[in-house]
């Protein structure tokens, strides 16, 4: 059965997207070391500040095309021997998380030490003093630095070395933790740890080896291509859809780093029509819906073909005398 792709900023989940770091060749500024947030929430990642040691940003890297993805893509590379660590601070308003879904596309190349000590992406870092027994995915390697050890020895899918993977972790405060890998084009559940009331005490998102100063913890080169964080526990269909979208769109622009949104609305009283334009993706179809109260939505057209990176549609059947009319666009 075909999997329905779901863009990380699809309208159905965009409200819960609190940070989206993507396309570093477009959104990373080498001069300032800032990786711009494409979620629209302003949670840009920058080198870790205000510590005894000055940490740097990752280095822009243009690697070889990974095997499961549709095209080459840029990454930020965090070297085993470099003091590079980045943070996007207070991604949930400083409130931590009771529910979270964390998505990462990355590659690890072990240098020395214990692979379970390498934490490429996650909430809380040893170096930043944010150790707490909360959202620790605990081994091989953790996507999050923590002081606990959730799931150690209970992974059903082996974590690969020297190849990119899509890794999605979800914490549901009522139902525990699940984790999925997409390593060879197959979406597989890697970990289930149910029934524990975990929370995440910090919402600072760190990138790089989060334990790089912990003695004897191991070192690795880490390439990070894309990261997305949601302040909710997405369902498995949504998670699988995001994985499928990433497999085809990491590095492609995939509608560029612009959010999927209506960018222009032009009513015409003379012709009782409304023209709307939105950021689209090539080779897609869209459904247009309208409402007078934001509660009841009527379908205007369900077969609008994409015109490329931007599509315009005119609704020429607006009822005369309509005072207020709202529109929304869905990718079919």
SEMI-110269 format. One line per 2 residues: number of its first residue (from 1); for each residue z, y, x of N, C-alpha, C. Coordinates in steps of 0.05 Angstrom, whole numbers. Layout:
REM residues N
NUM> Z/Y/X/Z/Y/X/Z/Y/X ~ ...
END
This chain:
REM residues 332
1> 0/-24/17/0/0/0/0/25/18 ~ -17/44/11/-19/69/27/6/85/23
3> 14/98/44/38/115/43/29/144/39 ~ 42/157/19/36/185/14/48/203/36
5> 31/217/51/42/235/72/57/258/59 ~ 77/267/73/93/290/64/98/309/87
7> 86/332/86/90/352/107/119/360/108 ~ 130/365/132/158/372/134/166/397/118
9> 147/415/113/153/439/97/140/438/70 ~ 135/413/60/124/411/32/143/425/13
11> 131/437/-8/147/452/-27/170/436/-40 ~ 167/410/-41/187/393/-53/213/391/-36
13> 211/397/-10/234/394/7/238/419/25 ~ 221/439/22/223/462/40/249/477/38
15> 261/477/14/286/491/10/308/480/28 ~ 307/454/34/328/441/50/321/440/80
17> 297/449/88/289/449/115/302/473/129 ~ 320/468/148/335/490/160/325/497/188
19> 310/479/201/298/485/227/274/466/230 ~ 252/477/241/228/461/246/216/472/272
21> 219/457/294/209/464/320/184/447/324 ~ 161/459/327/135/445/329/116/460/346
23> 94/446/354/72/458/368/81/477/390 ~ 95/467/411/105/485/432/84/500/447
25> 59/489/448/38/505/461/31/530/445 ~ 39/531/420/35/555/403/61/571/400
27> 83/557/396/108/569/387/129/572/409 ~ 124/563/433/143/566/455/134/589/473
29> 153/607/480/148/630/497/160/624/524 ~ 142/619/544/152/611/571/167/634/584
31> 161/659/577/174/682/589/203/684/581 ~ 209/679/555/236/682/545/250/656/542
33> 235/633/543/248/607/539/255/603/510 ~ 241/615/491/248/612/463/227/595/449
35> 236/575/434/219/558/417/223/568/389 ~ 202/580/377/203/592/351/206/571/329
37> 224/578/310/229/561/287/207/566/266 ~ 193/544/257/172/547/237/182/542/209
39> 209/539/205/219/534/178/220/559/162 ~ 219/582/175/223/608/161/252/616/160
41> 270/600/171/299/607/170/308/622/194 ~ 291/624/215/298/640/239/316/626/258
43> 317/600/258/335/585/277/319/577/302 ~ 313/597/318/298/593/342/315/579/363
45> 303/561/379/318/548/401/315/564/427 ~ 337/567/441/337/583/466/354/568/486
47> 352/575/512/369/563/532/399/566/525 ~ 415/546/531/444/547/524/457/570/539
49> 470/589/525/482/612/538/512/609/544 ~ 523/628/559/552/632/561/567/608/572
51> 556/594/592/570/572/604/572/578/634 ~ 588/563/648/592/567/677/566/564/692
53> 549/546/682/523/542/695/501/553/677 ~ 482/567/689/460/578/673/439/556/667
55> 435/551/641/416/530/633/390/543/626 ~ 369/527/631/341/537/628/328/524/604
57> 306/534/596/290/522/575/275/498/586 ~ 265/481/569/247/460/578/221/472/588
59> 205/455/601/180/464/612/157/454/594 ~ 138/472/589/115/465/572/98/444/587
61> 92/422/572/77/400/584/55/392/566 ~ 32/386/577/9/376/562/3/348/572
63> 14/328/558/13/300/567/-11/286/557 ~ -12/260/562/-33/242/553/-29/236/523
65> -51/230/509/-49/223/481/-32/199/476 ~ -10/201/462/6/177/456/-9/159/437
67> -4/133/438/-22/113/426/-21/114/395 ~ 2/120/383/3/118/353/-5/143/339
69> -10/165/354/-15/191/342/-45/196/342 ~ -54/215/326/-82/220/322/-95/237/343
71> -79/252/359/-90/269/379/-68/276/400 ~ -77/287/423/-57/296/443/-40/319/432
73> -17/323/443/-1/346/435/17/355/458 ~ 25/380/456/43/391/476/71/383/471
75> 88/384/492/116/379/490/132/399/507 ~ 158/399/503/176/411/522/188/388/538
77> 187/390/565/197/369/582/224/378/594 ~ 244/361/591/271/365/602/274/345/624
79> 275/355/649/274/338/673/301/326/679 ~ 301/302/690/325/288/697/342/303/717
81> 329/318/735/343/332/756/346/362/751 ~ 339/371/727/340/399/721/363/406/702
83> 373/430/705/394/440/687/381/454/664 ~ 368/438/646/354/449/623/366/438/598
85> 374/456/581/387/449/555/383/472/536 ~ 374/467/512/369/488/493/385/484/467
87> 389/506/452/404/504/428/392/522/406 ~ 391/512/382/386/529/358/413/530/343
89> 425/553/343/453/555/335/456/559/304 ~ 477/547/294/486/550/266/462/546/247
91> 450/523/249/426/517/233/433/514/203 ~ 458/510/197/467/508/168/487/530/162
93> 483/553/174/501/576/169/529/573/181 ~ 532/555/201/558/551/213/576/533/198
95> 566/520/177/582/504/159/583/474/167 ~ 569/466/188/567/437/193/550/424/171
97> 552/397/170/536/382/150/552/360/137 ~ 552/358/111/561/334/98/538/314/94
99> 514/325/91/490/308/89/469/321/107 ~ 454/304/120/434/314/139/412/293/143
101> 388/303/148/366/286/157/354/299/182 ~ 353/284/203/344/295/229/320/279/238
103> 298/294/243/272/282/251/266/291/279 ~ 257/272/296/249/279/323/226/262/333
105> 207/275/347/186/261/361/190/266/390 ~ 195/245/406/202/249/434/196/224/450
107> 197/226/477/194/204/495/216/206/516 ~ 226/182/524/247/181/545/237/164/568
109> 241/173/593/235/157/616/261/156/632 ~ 274/133/632/300/130/646/296/133/676
111> 315/147/688/316/149/717/338/130/728 ~ 363/136/721/385/119/730/406/118/707
113> 424/99/708/447/98/690/442/83/665 ~ 459/89/645/460/75/620/443/88/599
115> 422/74/588/405/87/568/420/96/544 ~ 443/83/537/458/91/513/472/118/517
117> 471/129/541/484/155/546/464/178/544 ~ 439/172/539/419/193/538/415/202/509
119> 420/228/504/418/239/477/398/261/476 ~ 372/256/469/352/277/471/354/300/452
121> 363/294/427/364/314/406/388/309/389 ~ 403/330/381/424/325/362/443/348/358
123> 463/343/342/483/363/335/508/359/353 ~ 513/378/370/537/376/387/531/365/414
125> 542/377/435/536/369/462/561/368/479 ~ 562/349/497/585/347/516/588/373/531
127> 566/383/542/567/407/559/577/431/544 ~ 571/432/518/579/455/502/606/452/490
129> 620/431/496/647/427/486/648/420/457 ~ 626/409/445/626/403/417/628/373/413
131> 649/361/423/654/333/419/672/329/394 ~ 663/312/376/679/306/352/669/280/341
133> 686/266/327/679/239/319/665/240/292 ~ 641/251/292/626/254/267/600/239/268
135> 578/253/270/551/241/267/542/230/294 ~ 551/206/302/543/194/327/526/169/320
137> 501/169/328/485/146/323/486/126/347 ~ 502/132/365/518/115/382/505/99/403
139> 479/91/403/470/76/426/440/76/427 ~ 430/73/451/404/64/458/380/81/450
141> 378/106/456/400/125/462/407/140/436 ~ 430/152/436/437/168/412/419/192/409
143> 412/197/384/398/222/378/418/245/376 ~ 443/239/379/464/259/377/487/252/395
145> 498/272/409/521/268/426/546/269/409 ~ 563/250/412/589/250/398/609/234/413
147> 633/234/404/655/220/418/660/193/405 ~ 648/188/383/651/162/369/630/143/377
149> 627/120/363/607/100/371/598/85/347 ~ 582/99/330/572/87/306/547/71/311
151> 547/46/303/522/31/304/517/17/331 ~ 535/19/350/530/7/376/527/-23/373
153> 505/-33/385/500/-62/384/489/-72/358 ~ 484/-54/338/474/-63/312/446/-53/305
155> 431/-43/325/404/-35/320/386/-59/316 ~ 369/-57/296/350/-79/290/323/-76/304
157> 318/-52/314/293/-46/328/299/-35/355 ~ 286/-46/375/291/-37/403/280/-9/408
159> 296/8/420/286/34/428/268/32/452 ~ 244/44/451/225/40/473/230/60/496
161> 221/53/520/220/72/542/191/79/547 ~ 187/103/558/160/112/567/139/112/546
163> 147/117/521/127/120/500/139/138/478 ~ 122/153/465/132/171/444/139/154/419
165> 159/163/404/165/151/379/173/172/359 ~ 171/166/333/183/183/312/210/170/305
167> 231/186/306/257/176/301/270/193/279 ~ 278/181/257/290/196/235/317/184/228
169> 337/201/229/365/193/223/375/208/199 ~ 389/194/181/399/206/156/428/200/153
171> 444/220/148/472/217/141/476/225/112 ~ 486/207/96/493/211/68/523/209/67
173> 537/230/59/566/230/60/578/209/42 ~ 563/200/22/573/179/4/566/151/13
175> 543/149/27/532/122/32/528/115/61 ~ 538/132/80/536/125/108/510/134/121
177> 503/120/143/481/128/160/459/107/160 ~ 434/117/160/411/100/164/393/113/184
179> 377/97/198/359/107/218/334/91/218 ~ 311/105/223/285/92/223/270/99/249
181> 254/80/259/236/85/282/207/81/272 ~ 189/96/284/161/91/282/151/91/311
183> 147/67/322/140/64/350/111/56/354 ~ 101/38/338/74/27/341/58/31/315
185> 64/52/301/50/57/275/63/43/252 ~ 85/29/256/99/15/235/126/29/231
187> 132/36/206/157/50/198/178/28/193 ~ 199/28/210/218/6/209/247/17/208
189> 264/5/192/292/13/192/305/1/217 ~ 318/19/232/330/11/257/360/7/255
191> 373/20/236/402/19/235/412/24/207 ~ 432/9/198/446/14/173/476/13/178
193> 490/34/171/519/35/174/530/48/149 ~ 536/32/129/543/42/102/573/43/97
195> 580/60/78/607/60/68/627/76/83 ~ 618/91/103/637/107/118/634/137/112
197> 655/152/108/653/180/100/649/198/124 ~ 626/195/138/621/212/161/613/240/152
199> 619/259/170/609/286/167/599/296/194 ~ 587/319/195/579/331/220/594/357/223
201> 611/358/243/629/381/246/616/406/257 ~ 592/403/270/578/426/280/549/426/270
203> 537/450/269/509/450/261/493/464/283 ~ 502/464/308/486/473/330/469/450/339
205> 442/455/339/423/434/346/416/438/376 ~ 421/416/392/415/417/420/391/400/427
207> 376/409/447/352/395/457/355/390/487 ~ 350/366/496/352/359/524/373/337/526
209> 380/330/551/401/309/554/428/321/549 ~ 439/315/525/463/328/516/488/320/531
211> 485/299/549/508/291/565/502/294/594 ~ 485/313/602/475/314/629/497/319/650
213> 520/330/642/541/334/662/564/314/660 ~ 562/295/642/582/275/640/579/255/663
215> 599/252/680/596/236/704/588/207/698 ~ 567/198/712/558/170/710/544/164/684
217> 536/183/668/525/178/642/496/169/643 ~ 482/174/665/454/168/667/436/192/664
219> 412/191/674/393/213/673/366/202/664 ~ 350/219/652/323/212/643/306/237/640
221> 280/233/643/261/254/635/257/251/605 ~ 258/273/591/255/273/562/233/293/554
223> 213/284/539/193/302/527/197/303/497 ~ 200/327/487/205/332/458/181/346/447
225> 169/335/426/145/346/414/151/361/388 ~ 170/350/373/174/362/346/202/354/337
227> 216/373/323/242/368/312/244/382/285 ~ 255/368/265/260/380/239/288/371/229
229> 302/390/217/329/384/207/331/394/178 ~ 342/377/161/346/383/132/376/381/126
231> 385/399/109/413/400/101/419/383/76 ~ 403/361/74/407/342/53/399/314/63
233> 407/294/48/399/266/55/373/260/39 ~ 350/263/52/325/257/39/324/227/31
235> 308/221/11/306/193/3/286/178/21 ~ 286/152/19/270/137/38/240/141/35
237> 231/146/11/202/152/6/195/178/20 ~ 212/198/18/207/223/32/206/220/62
239> 226/205/72/227/200/101/203/185/111 ~ 194/165/96/171/150/104/146/168/103
241> 145/186/83/122/204/81/121/224/104 ~ 144/234/113/145/252/136/135/237/161
243> 144/212/164/135/196/187/105/193/188 ~ 93/187/164/65/184/163/50/210/169
245> 61/232/159/49/258/164/50/264/194 ~ 72/259/207/75/265/235/56/249/252
247> 52/224/245/34/207/260/6/218/261 ~ -3/232/240/-29/243/239/-31/272/248
249> -8/287/247/-10/316/249/6/328/272 ~ 22/313/287/35/325/310/14/335/329
251> 15/361/336/-3/373/355/-30/382/344 ~ -35/376/318/-61/382/307/-62/410/296
253> -40/423/292/-38/447/276/-31/440/248 ~ -44/419/237/-37/408/211/-32/429/190
255> -51/448/187/-45/471/170/-32/493/186 ~ -32/490/213/-20/508/232/11/508/228
257> 24/526/243/53/528/241/61/545/218 ~ 42/555/203/48/571/179/60/554/157
259> 79/565/142/90/549/120/68/547/98 ~ 70/525/82/53/521/59/62/539/37
261> 48/561/32/56/580/12/33/596/2 ~ 36/608/-22/17/627/-33/20/653/-17
263> -2/662/-6/-1/686/11/-12/711/-3 ~ -27/708/-25/-39/731/-38/-42/724/-68
265> -35/743/-85/-37/741/-114/-49/766/-124 ~ -73/764/-137/-88/788/-146/-95/786/-176
267> -80/799/-193/-87/799/-222/-109/819/-228 ~ -124/813/-249/-145/831/-258/-142/835/-288
269> -134/858/-297/-131/863/-326/-159/865/-339 ~ -178/873/-324/-205/877/-335/-217/850/-343
271> -211/829/-328/-223/803/-334/-203/782/-343 ~ -178/790/-347/-157/771/-355/-156/747/-336
273> -155/752/-310/-156/731/-290/-136/737/-268 ~ -129/716/-253/-111/719/-230/-124/703/-207
275> -126/716/-184/-136/702/-160/-113/697/-141 ~ -110/672/-132/-88/666/-114/-99/652/-89
277> -87/658/-66/-95/647/-40/-70/634/-27 ~ -74/611/-14/-51/597/-1/-61/585/25
279> -41/579/43/-46/565/68/-51/536/61 ~ -75/526/68/-82/499/61/-89/483/86
281> -95/457/81/-104/439/102/-131/428/96 ~ -148/425/116/-175/414/111/-174/387/98
283> -195/381/82/-199/355/70/-176/347/51 ~ -164/367/37/-143/361/18/-151/372/-10
285> -138/363/-31/-141/373/-58/-114/384/-67 ~ -116/404/-85/-92/418/-94/-91/420/-124
287> -67/420/-135/-62/424/-163/-49/451/-168 ~ -59/466/-187/-49/492/-193/-33/490/-220
289> -9/501/-220/7/502/-245/16/530/-250 ~ 21/537/-276/29/564/-284/53/562/-303
291> 69/583/-303/93/583/-321/99/612/-328 ~ 110/616/-352/119/643/-359/149/647/-356
293> 163/624/-350/193/626/-348/205/610/-325 ~ 188/598/-307/197/582/-284/211/556/-293
295> 210/549/-319/221/524/-328/200/505/-337 ~ 182/514/-355/161/497/-365/135/504/-351
297> 123/484/-338/99/488/-322/75/474/-335 ~ 53/488/-337/28/477/-348/7/475/-326
299> -7/453/-326/-28/448/-305/-52/466/-312 ~ -61/481/-292/-85/498/-294/-109/483/-284
301> -106/469/-262/-128/454/-250/-116/433/-231 ~ -126/409/-232/-115/388/-214/-134/378/-193
303> -156/392/-189/-176/383/-170/-188/404/-153 ~ -171/422/-142/-181/444/-126/-185/435/-97
305> -209/435/-88/-214/425/-60/-207/446/-40 ~ -196/437/-17/-189/456/4/-214/469/15
307> -211/495/23/-232/510/36/-227/512/66 ~ -208/496/76/-201/497/104/-172/506/108
309> -167/524/127/-140/533/132/-130/552/111 ~ -148/562/93/-140/580/72/-158/575/48
311> -146/574/24/-161/568/0/-155/589/-21 ~ -175/597/-36/-172/616/-58/-181/604/-84
313> -166/609/-105/-173/599/-132/-169/621/-152 ~ -187/622/-172/-184/643/-193/-180/629/-220
315> -157/637/-232/-151/628/-259/-163/649/-278 ~ -185/642/-291/-199/661/-308/-193/656/-338
317> -171/641/-344/-165/635/-371/-137/645/-379 ~ -129/668/-367/-103/679/-373/-104/692/-401
319> -84/685/-417/-84/695/-444/-80/725/-445 ~ -96/739/-461/-94/768/-463/-66/776/-472
321> -55/797/-459/-29/807/-466/-6/794/-451 ~ -11/775/-434/10/762/-418/23/782/-399
323> 49/784/-401/64/804/-385/73/793/-358 ~ 82/768/-358/92/755/-334/80/727/-331
325> 72/720/-307/61/694/-303/66/685/-274 ~ 78/661/-271/84/650/-245/65/628/-239
327> 59/624/-213/41/603/-204/55/586/-182 ~ 48/561/-181/55/544/-158/32/525/-151
329> 30/518/-126/9/501/-116/21/476/-104 ~ 9/453/-110/18/427/-99/-5/414/-85
331> 0/401/-62/-20/385/-50/-22/358/-64 ~ -46/351/-74/-49/327/-90/-50/303/-71
END
